[in-house]
């Protein structure tokens, strides 16, 4: 049975252990904290998932391989804009 789990994200690299076969649904802030909502089957084995969160105007590390754009979110009363990507390591 599938359900939705939530994980916090922060600027730079993020690593989470998420059940295999996951689907990242969205990124947004909740109570000012950036979060992702992920559809998972809790019975599946956990796999490492790597994300990269980049602030607008900042360079990406050259060794990073972006595989999927997840979304954009704003913090600090919309003063800071971040973009979240799934990465392949």
Secondary structure, DSSP 8 states (H G I E B T S, - for coil): -EEEEEEE--SEEEEEEEETT-EEEEEEEETTEEEEEEEEETTS-EEEEEEEEEETT----TT-EEEEEEEEEEETTTTEEEEEEEEE-
